[in-house]
Amino acid sequence: MDDWQFGPAQELRRAFILDDAKLGPIQWYRPGKSAAVVMSVDDIFPGTSQTAYESGGDLERGALGRLLWLLERHPQLHLTLFVTPDWRRISPVAHRPWRHVPWLRDRVYLANVLPKGTMDLRNHPAFVAFLNAMPRTEIAIHGLHHINQGYSISVEFQNRDRAACADMLAEAIRIFEQSGLRYVRGFQPPGWDCNIDLQQACRDVGIEWVASARDVRTPVSKNARTAMSGLSGVSMIFPERIAPNLLHIGTNFQATSAPERAFDILDAGGVLSIKAHITKNVPGHQHLDGVDDLYMNYLDRLFDDIERRYGDTIDWTTLNRLATPLSASSSTLLPEATGTRAVAHRAA
């Protein structure tokens, strides 16, 4: 057994691994490229500056305008936007009085939530049209409501079985399709949590890749394993199949990271996976990697440095374009060992 199979996530992963020999880190880019750069942005929904907080709803006048500025400055840059189909969370911090009541606190929302449908993409056609028109940008799934009962307010799929997870993902896909939003078969789980039931549900509905682990602290090396947020024990700088027909790509860089970390990842031949959150400040919390002028200026300088240092050897791409050639959806890469039916996807 290879060294990569040992680690904090070994037992959980073993429960879902069907073919050990075809799992593990993958270093593959387009011909002539030695490393890759991807950038993704979380928590995008139609919230405006007139609501609890702006999360893309102000279009070019808000945070999406800052992303467009960065795209214009760097024609080689591509973006992956993780969009929530019907966002309901207002604050990620528990504040309601029953948070102190045992049993009850695990079965109710401990923070204020929006009524279902308020941010449903089907009710915001201008927002959908704007996302569809953004250049060099792809859309992937970021949960259904981004809300959960109990203290883990943002960890939406926590304590849900495979069928429940599949139903929620199918509803997210249904909203995307009925709204007319163009999307790819990728998924960022809210709160980074991607348990075994959720991994199986992703395959049930036809999701081909996930971005769960975030580690911006572990020193860079080709053998570095994640040990921060989300999945532990997966490759920190390379794509990795965590199960047949399911690829994982982690996050390893954000606003608090030094430029040297980016260069170390690229020198190691890895994927520099940059993360941002569309909103800087939400009630009760500040995102250190929020899309503000300071972070955009930092990335602008960083991308200039990367272009000067590495020239044409870098594969500037999106998570989906990186994952597609590695996806096990094709039988030429990894045959499905079991006949999992995409029932929920067909229902959508």
N, C-alpha and C positions, 0 to 999 in steps of 0.2 A: 504494500500500500504506500502511495506517495506521501511525502511530508505534508503536502497541502491539505490532506484530509484530516489532520489532527488539529484540534483547536476547540474553542468554546462552543461552536455550533455543530460539532461533529455528530452528536447523537440525533439532534433534530434533523440534520441534513440526511443522515443515513436512513431515516425513516421514509424518505421520499426519493432517494436515489435508486434508479432502476438499472443503470448501466454505469458502474464506476469508471470504466476505462475511457469513457468519452466525456467525462466532466473535468473541469479544471481551468486554470488561466489560459487565455488565448492571446497571442501577440500577432495580430494581422491587421494591416492597413492597405490602402490602395498602393499599387505598384509604384515604387520610387519613394515611398514615404517611410520614415523611421519612427514616428511618434504621432500623436493626435491631440487636438484641442477640441473640447466640447464645452458648451455653456448652457445651463438650464436655470429656469426661474420658476419658483413655486408660488402657490396661493393666488393664482390669477382668477378673478371673477368680476362681475360688472359693478362692484362697489365704487362709488364716486366720492368726491370730497364733500358731498352733501349728505352722505350716509355715515356710518360709524368710522370708516376709513376708506381711502381711495386704493383700489386694487386693480386698476386697469380701466375702470369705467369712465375716466376722464379722457381716455383715448390719447391722442397726440399731445394734449395739454397736461397730461399726468405722467405717471411712471412709464407707460408704454412709449411715450415720446422720448424719454431718456434712452430706452433700448433702441429706438429708431436712430437716435443720434450716434450711438455706438456702432450700429450696423453700417451707417453711412460713412463713419470714420474708417471702418475696417471692412472692405468689400469681401475679404476672405472669411469673415466670421459668419457662423450660423447659430441659430438659437433653437432650443427646445423649451416650449412653454408648458408647464403643468397646470392645467385648468380644471377647476372644480365645477361640475355641471349644475349644482344647486346649493351653493354655499349658504350655511346657516350659522356658523360660529361668529360671535361678536368679540368675545374675549377668551384667551386661552387659560385664564386664571380663575380658579374656583373662588366664588365670593358669596354664594347664596347661603343662608343660615343653616340649612339642613346638611351642609357639608360636614357638620360635626356629629350627625346622627348615624350610628352604625346601621348596617343593612340598607337603610333608605338611601344613603349617599351613593351607593353603588348602582342605584336603579333610577336616578333622576339626573337631569342636567344641572350641574353645579355652577353654571354661568348662564347669562342671558343668551338666547338664541333667536335667530330670525325665523319668522313663520315660513313653513315649507312653501316653496314656489317664489319667494321674494326675489331671489337671485337666479332663478331657473333660466338657463340660457335661451330657452324657447320664448321667453318674455323680453329678450334684449337683442333684437335683430341687428341693430346698429353696432353693438359690441361684437357680435359674431362676424359681421361683415368686415369689421376692422381687423380682427385677428386673421381672417382668411386672406386679407390683402397684404399682410406684413411680409416683406421680402425675406427670403432665406430663413424662414421660420416654420417650425412644425409644432403641432399641438399633441399633447399626450394627456392621459387621464390622471387626475389627482384626487381620488376618492369620489364620493357621491355628495355628502354634505359637509365633510371635514369637521364632524362633531361626534362626541361620544358621551355616554353617561358615566358618572363617576369622576374621579380625580384626573384620569388621563383624558382630558377634554378633547385633545386633538387626535388621539390614537383611535381612529374611527373603526378599524376592523378588529380591535382587541376583543378577545373572548367570544368571537363568532366562529361558528363551524363552517365547513367548506360550502355547504348549500347556501347559508346566509350570505357569505362573502360573494359567491357567484351571483346571487340575486341582486346584490347591491351593485356589483360591477356591470351586470346586464342592464340595470336601470341607468347607470351612468352612460353606457354606450347608447342606449335608446335616446336619452336626452341630447347627446352629441349629434346623433343622426337626424333626429326630428328638428333640431335647431338649424341644421345645415352646416355645422362646424366641421371642417375637414380635419381629420385626426389620424394618428398612427397608432399601432398596436403596442404601445408602451405604457408603463404605469409607475407612478411615484406614490407609495403608500403614505397617507398622512401620519405624521409622528414617526416616520421611518420604519415602523413595525411591519415586517413581512413574515408572519408565522407560516407554519406548514400548511394549515388549512387555506390561508390566503394564496400561497404559492400554487396549490392544487386548483383553487378557484380561477386563478389567472389562466391556467391552461384550459380549464373548462370553457371559458368565454373567448378564447383565442388570443389572449395577450401573449406576446412573444418575448418581451424583456421587461425587467423591473430595475428601478434605481432605488435601492433601499439603504445600503450602508453609507454612512458619512464618517470620514476620519481625516481631520485636518491637523492631527497632532503626531501620529506615529511617524518616526523617521522614514525617509524614502529609501526603498531598496526594491529590487525585482521580486523579492520574496515577502515583502511587507504584507501583513494581514490586518484587516480592519478590527478595531477594538474600541470604537467610540459609540456612535449612534447607529441603530438598526442592526442589520445582520453582522455578527462577529465571525471572524475567521475566514472571510472571503478576500480575494485579492484586492489590494488597495489601489493598484495602478493599472490592472489589466481587466478586460471583460472576462467573465467566468460563467460557465454553465452551472447553475445550482441544481438543475434537474433537466431531464430530457425536455426539449421544446421550451426551455425557459432560461434566458440569459440574464446575467446581472452585470450592471455597470455602476460602480460606486462613485462617490463624491470625495475629492481629496484636496480641494482648494476653495477658499472664500476670502472675504474682505480682510480678515484678520491675519491671513497667511502672508509670509514674506515672499518677495519675488524669487528668492533663491530656491524656495520649495518648488515653484513651477519649473525652473530650469533643471532641478534634480530629477523631476518626474520625466521631463522630455529627454534628458540625457540617458535615463534608464530605458528609453524606448517605450514608455508607458503612455496612458491616456491622461492628459491634464484635464480633469473634470471639475469645472468651476460652477459654484452654486451661488444663487442669489434668491432672495425673497422679494416679491414685487412691492411690499410695503415695509417701510422702515419702522414705524411706530404703530402698534395696535393697543387697545385698552389693556393696561397692565403688563405690557411686554414690549421690548425693543429688539428687533432683528439686527444683529451685528452685520449681516450681509444684505440689508435692505437696499433697494434700488434708489439711491440718492445721488446727488451730483458728485459727492466725494468718492463713492465707490466707482461710479462710471469713469471719473477722471483717472482713478488708480488703474482700472482695467485698460483704459486707453493707453496709458504709458506702458503697462505690462505688454500689451499686444504689439506695440511699437518695438519693444526690446526683443520679443520673440521673433518678429519678422526679421530684424537685423541679425540676430544670432543664428537662426536656423534656415532662413530663406525658404526655398521650395520643398524642403524635406519634411515639413509638417503637414499632416492631413487635418485641415480645418473642416469639421463636419458636425453632424447632429448625432444625438444618441441613437436615433432610429437608423440613420444611414450607416453608422458604425456597427449596429447590431444586426442589420439585415443579412449581410453576407455570412454572419456567424450563427444565424438563427437555426435552430434545429427543426424548424417547420419543414425544411426540405429533407426528404428521405436520404439525399446524398450526403447529408451532414450527420444526422442522428436519427435513425428510425425510431418511431414511437413503439415502446415496448408494450404498451397497453392501449386498448382502443378507447381512449377518452373522447367522449362526444361533446362537442361545443353546443350543448342543449340551450344554455342560457343565451349564448350569442345568437342562435337561430331564433329564439323567442324575441330577441330585440329587433 
